[in-house]
Amino acid sequence: MSRDASAARLEAEVEEIVLILRRYGVMPVQRVATLAGADYWHADSDFGRALARAVTLKRIRPLGIDLYEPTEDVAG
């Protein structure tokens, strides 16, 4: 897979995580993974990497050991 395709896939995975948390609010990381369908992601994908990237970008934040919340306001 090209570097551009890999970066685009990671960005899409980050966006999926963010959208789930914006829609449902605070939830355990395993529930986020389930709702994102992480078990069915492309073989080159890594849920943990996408989760860490979302935190690094300050799109989501951890609350304790396994809870996460979005950092952005929900529109509308």
Secondary structure, DSSP 4 states (H G I P E B T S, - for coil): --HHHHHHHHHHHHHHHHHHHHHH-SEEHHHHHHHHTGGGS-TT--HHHHHHHHHHTTSEEEETTTEEEESSPPP-
